[in-house]
Amino acid sequence: MNDEGDHLTVETAREMDATDPLSDLRDRFYVPDGEVYMDGNSLGPFSVDAEAALEHVVDEWRELAIHGWTDADPDWFSYGERLGGRLAPMVGAEADEVVVANSTTVNIHTLVGTFYDPDRGEKIVVDSLDFPTDHYAIRAQLRQFGRDPDDALRVVESRDGRTIETEDVLAAIDEDVAMVFLPSVLYRSGQLLDVETITEAAHDAGALAGFDLAHSVGVVPHDLSSVGVDFAVWCHYKYLNAGPGAIAGLYVNERHFGVEPALAGWWGNDKATQFDMAMTYDPAHSAGAFQIGTIPILAAAPLDGTLDIVEDAGGVAALREKSLALTDYLIALVDDRLPECTVGTPRDAASRGGHVAVEHPAAYRISLALKERGVVVDFRPPNVVRIAPAPAYTGFEDVYRAVEHLREILDGEEYEQFDRQSGGVT
Ligand SMILES: *Cc1c(COP(=O)(O)O)cnc(C)c1O
């Protein structure tokens, strides 16, 4: 250990846990016994809060049946709008600019389909490191407009296979661009993009700016309204711990209220006239217009519980502060203890989301060896072990332990016992 590594002991990890103002939140989570859970950027764990909220709607369903739409507390009819209002401060939006609805991929379909206007320009700017479903949906929407996606998609390439340079995004934005649609945080390297600069550049070119916040919502604060982002989507089963397949979220800036959604449905109708059952759609004058069908209450209720945890933490800013301390500590440990690995995540806090990409040629097999030791991480091709010390339930000693396990796995070449073949969900 070198001098700089003197603070990287288990004792200092325990001291940081002892002074962590958020350490009590962990007791509200069902982190599987004996596991160091570092995969909350893929699926957050269950919590007593999510469980209570879910049991509450199950009880109401049993007791109220259809009366639950109006008589449940809170009522089911406006559940999506109400949850949107609770989420709004977490993304820096007005209450009526946010709603929970559909899945992330469906929300990309409806929002890109709504806001793509070939008269503004033909191109949609994306990047080469995007989460694939985003491209699948955008390409499908371009085909709906009779465009060849290979022509209309302008893909900003990565220079290093890990990150996207802001200047390369700006260089891709010109008068041929209708829309920029990018992630806030890249799912593999964890780079946090400069949402504000990109939005301004898009607007300067007469284009719209949309973002996929799946890897930042709940762990990185956003200022969507004041930055003027046009629209955004995200899921709630990652850092917001609302459960597998939980209802997703979306934001639409109020200047776009009243537009006709690409995927219209009765649940997006103005609530005052929804049950008039008119044959023509009358969009809600809010982000609520982008709901499609009946809200899946059982897939929305856990979020109502887990938002309590964020509020009790003091909001996303407090979670972000701890998250940065955890990832700083993780990066320092990797540098000090794991010289055979490379940190693929930007070191600058302003360019980093909530997880760290640890690169090694045997990453796939290392991720399996870690899992066998109870350290739950995931692998992303070609060479990344993603380690997500989610701030609501992860402590500094957990990070220390995860790196210790990794050190032992490398020392014993334990990963050699595993098949090189990759497949299935990791
Ligand atoms: C997790 C994730 C998704 C998931 O989309 P679903 O429709 O919920 O399956 C989409 N985009 C990004 C960037 C993600 O990280």
The ligand as a Gaussian input file, in Angstrom:
#p B3LYP/6-31G(d) Opt

LIG

0 1
 C      -32.912000       0.418000     -17.966000
 C      -33.018000       1.264000     -19.186000
 C      -34.107000       1.172000     -20.055000
 C      -35.158000       0.126000     -19.806000
 O      -36.312000       0.270000     -20.543000
 P      -37.601000      -0.600000     -20.139000
 O      -38.622000      -0.188000     -21.099000
 O      -37.903000      -0.297000     -18.711000
 O      -37.233000      -2.041000     -20.267000
 C      -34.169000       2.030000     -21.134000
 N      -33.192000       2.928000     -21.380000
 C      -32.115000       3.029000     -20.565000
 C      -31.052000       4.042000     -20.850000
 C      -31.988000       2.196000     -19.458000
 O      -30.930000       2.283000     -18.670000

